[in-house]
Amino acid sequence: MKTQEHKIKLYESLFILYKCKNSTDLIWEKINQDKSVLKGANFSDSPLLYHIILEVVSFQEEYRNFSSKTLIEYSERVNQVRAINKSIIKKINKWDLLSFRNNIVAHPWRKEGKFIIPDSIEYNIPRNMFEFQLLINYLSYAWKMIESEFSKEFESAIDYMLTITINRKPKPDYKNINEEQLKLAEDVNRICRKFDKNYTLKVFLYDFDK
């Protein structure tokens, strides 16, 4: 593999790891805007906490890719930073986040086809706001070691990402959206009447002039 291709593989991995860490920071900041960590979470925080788990698992998966086998040209430095991070990553891995992500966050509360409640002891995950704070801190520690070792490469990774051009989808056209909503209600309510139901669908209409 050519040197430039090795660099791009490193840039991509660094960027993904940073993305995961930064996302958890932003979500945590959002959750903690109006509360202390020790006061606990609200039920409405659950989707955000689930997303933190999603991002941490993505970090774990990319960290497995961040190895001397895939980043051969940087193998010595990668092995060194992985050795430095070993105790930190072990702290993150003590939780069974992957199973929870697969069965609860990404799928409908089932494990091997059986309904299971997220709070079940089946899952070893952070159980309170303090433990989520620990998880986020561990992720931050691990990223800090990576960033410190590959500081120059990370700057280049950001520059590289800014050069990537993609074919963007055209802007959506909503000019017929209200007609679509009324047609949706008409279709649903026709079936409701067919089955003699005492309920109907009411849809929102949108005013784009405001």
C-alpha positions as CSV (number, residue, x, y, z in Angstrom):
1,M,0.0,0.0,0.0
2,K,1.3,3.4,-0.9
3,T,2.3,6.0,1.7
4,Q,-0.6,8.3,0.8
5,E,-3.1,5.5,1.2
6,H,-1.7,4.7,4.6
7,K,-2.1,8.3,5.6
8,I,-5.7,8.4,4.4
9,K,-6.5,5.3,6.4
10,L,-5.1,6.9,9.5
11,Y,-6.9,10.2,8.8
12,E,-10.2,8.3,8.5
13,S,-9.7,6.4,11.7
14,L,-8.6,9.5,13.7
15,F,-11.6,11.4,12.4
16,I,-14.1,8.6,13.3
17,L,-12.6,8.3,16.8
18,Y,-12.8,12.0,17.3
19,K,-16.4,12.2,15.9
20,C,-17.5,9.6,18.5
21,K,-15.8,11.3,21.4
22,N,-17.0,14.8,20.3
23,S,-20.6,13.5,19.9
24,T,-20.7,12.1,23.4
25,D,-19.4,15.4,24.8
26,L,-22.1,17.4,23.0
27,I,-24.8,15.1,24.1
28,W,-23.6,15.1,27.7
29,E,-23.5,18.9,27.7
30,K,-27.0,19.0,26.4
31,I,-28.2,16.6,29.2
32,N,-26.4,18.6,31.9
33,Q,-27.6,22.0,30.9
34,D,-30.1,22.2,33.8
35,K,-29.0,19.6,36.2
36,S,-26.2,18.3,38.4
37,V,-24.8,14.9,37.6
38,L,-25.7,13.8,41.1
39,K,-29.4,14.7,40.7
40,G,-29.9,12.0,38.2
41,A,-31.5,11.7,34.8
42,N,-35.1,12.3,33.7
43,F,-37.0,9.7,31.6
44,S,-36.8,12.1,28.7
45,D,-33.0,11.9,28.9
46,S,-33.1,8.2,27.9
47,P,-32.8,8.6,24.1
48,L,-29.8,10.9,24.6
49,L,-28.1,8.4,27.0
50,Y,-28.8,5.7,24.5
51,H,-27.1,7.7,21.8
52,I,-24.1,8.1,24.1
53,I,-23.9,4.3,24.3
54,L,-24.3,4.2,20.5
55,E,-21.3,6.5,20.0
56,V,-19.1,4.7,22.6
57,V,-19.7,1.4,20.8
58,S,-18.8,3.0,17.5
59,F,-15.6,4.3,19.2
60,Q,-14.9,0.7,20.4
61,E,-15.4,-0.7,17.0
62,E,-13.2,1.9,15.3
63,Y,-10.6,1.4,18.0
64,R,-10.3,-2.2,17.0
65,N,-9.6,-1.0,13.5
66,F,-7.0,1.4,14.9
67,S,-4.4,-1.2,15.0
68,S,-0.9,-2.1,13.6
69,K,-2.5,-4.6,11.2
70,T,-4.5,-1.9,9.4
71,L,-2.2,1.0,10.0
72,I,1.1,-0.8,9.1
73,E,3.1,2.3,8.4
74,Y,2.3,3.7,11.8
75,S,2.4,0.3,13.6
76,E,5.0,1.2,16.2
77,R,3.2,4.4,17.4
78,V,-0.2,2.8,17.2
79,N,1.0,-0.1,19.4
80,Q,2.6,2.3,21.8
81,V,-0.6,4.4,22.2
82,R,-2.7,1.3,22.5
83,A,-0.4,0.1,25.3
84,I,-0.8,3.5,27.0
85,N,-4.5,3.3,26.6
86,K,-4.9,-0.3,27.7
87,S,-6.0,0.4,31.3
88,I,-8.4,3.1,30.1
89,I,-10.0,0.9,27.4
90,K,-10.3,-1.8,30.0
91,K,-12.5,0.6,32.1
92,I,-14.7,1.2,29.1
93,N,-14.9,-2.5,28.2
94,K,-16.1,-3.4,31.7
95,W,-19.6,-2.5,30.5
96,D,-21.5,-4.7,28.1
97,L,-22.4,-1.8,25.8
98,L,-22.4,-3.8,22.5
99,S,-25.1,-6.2,23.6
100,F,-27.2,-3.3,24.9
101,R,-26.7,-1.3,21.7
102,N,-27.7,-4.3,19.6
103,N,-30.7,-5.4,21.6
104,I,-32.1,-2.2,23.1
105,V,-30.8,0.9,21.2
106,A,-30.7,-0.6,17.7
107,H,-33.5,-3.1,18.1
108,P,-36.9,-3.3,19.8
109,W,-36.1,-4.3,23.4
110,R,-35.6,-8.0,22.6
111,K,-32.8,-10.4,23.4
112,E,-32.8,-13.6,21.4
113,G,-36.4,-12.8,20.4
114,K,-37.6,-12.4,24.0
115,F,-38.9,-9.1,25.4
116,I,-36.5,-7.7,27.9
117,I,-36.6,-4.4,29.9
118,P,-33.5,-2.1,29.5
119,D,-33.1,-1.9,33.3
120,S,-32.7,-5.7,33.5
121,I,-29.6,-7.1,35.2
122,E,-29.1,-8.8,31.9
123,Y,-27.2,-5.8,30.8
124,N,-24.1,-4.4,32.5
125,I,-24.3,-0.7,31.5
126,P,-23.9,2.6,33.3
127,R,-26.9,2.8,35.8
128,N,-26.9,6.4,36.8
129,M,-25.6,9.8,35.7
130,F,-22.4,9.4,37.7
131,E,-21.5,6.2,35.8
132,F,-22.3,7.9,32.5
133,Q,-19.9,10.7,33.5
134,L,-17.2,8.0,34.2
135,L,-17.8,6.5,30.8
136,I,-17.6,9.8,29.0
137,N,-14.4,10.7,30.9
138,Y,-12.8,7.4,30.1
139,L,-13.6,7.9,26.4
140,S,-12.1,11.4,26.7
141,Y,-8.9,10.1,28.3
142,A,-8.4,7.5,25.6
143,W,-8.9,10.0,22.8
144,K,-6.6,12.5,24.5
145,M,-3.7,9.9,24.4
146,I,-4.4,9.3,20.7
147,E,-4.6,13.0,19.9
148,S,-1.4,13.7,21.8
149,E,0.5,11.0,19.9
150,F,-1.0,11.9,16.5
151,S,-1.5,15.6,16.9
152,K,0.1,16.6,13.6
153,E,-1.7,13.8,11.8
154,F,-5.0,14.8,13.3
155,E,-4.6,18.4,12.0
156,S,-4.0,16.9,8.6
157,A,-7.0,14.6,9.0
158,I,-9.3,17.6,9.5
159,D,-7.8,19.3,6.5
160,Y,-8.2,16.2,4.5
161,M,-11.9,15.8,5.5
162,L,-12.5,19.4,4.3
163,T,-11.2,18.5,0.9
164,I,-13.6,15.6,0.4
165,T,-16.3,16.5,-2.1
166,I,-19.5,14.5,-2.3
167,N,-22.5,14.6,-4.7
168,R,-25.1,16.2,-2.6
169,K,-28.8,15.5,-3.0
170,P,-30.9,18.4,-4.4
171,K,-32.9,20.4,-1.9
172,P,-36.2,18.8,-1.1
173,D,-39.3,20.3,-2.7
174,Y,-42.2,20.6,-0.2
175,K,-44.6,22.5,-2.5
176,N,-47.1,19.5,-2.5
177,I,-46.6,18.5,1.1
178,N,-50.0,19.6,2.3
179,E,-51.8,17.8,-0.5
180,E,-49.8,14.7,0.5
181,Q,-50.8,15.0,4.1
182,L,-54.5,15.4,3.2
183,K,-54.3,12.4,0.9
184,L,-52.7,10.4,3.7
185,A,-55.5,11.2,6.1
186,E,-58.1,10.4,3.4
187,D,-56.5,7.0,2.8
188,V,-56.2,6.1,6.5
189,N,-59.7,7.3,7.4
190,R,-61.3,5.4,4.5
191,I,-60.0,2.2,6.0
192,C,-61.1,3.3,9.5
193,R,-64.6,3.7,8.1
194,K,-64.4,0.4,6.4
195,F,-63.7,-1.3,9.7
196,D,-66.3,0.9,11.5
197,K,-63.6,2.4,13.8
198,N,-64.5,5.3,16.1
199,Y,-61.2,7.0,15.5
200,T,-59.6,8.9,12.6
201,L,-56.3,10.4,11.7
202,K,-55.7,14.1,11.9
203,V,-52.7,15.4,10.2
204,F,-50.7,18.6,10.5
205,L,-50.6,21.1,7.6
206,Y,-47.6,23.4,7.1
207,D,-47.4,27.1,6.4
208,F,-44.0,27.9,4.8
209,D,-44.8,31.6,4.5
210,K,-44.2,32.1,8.2
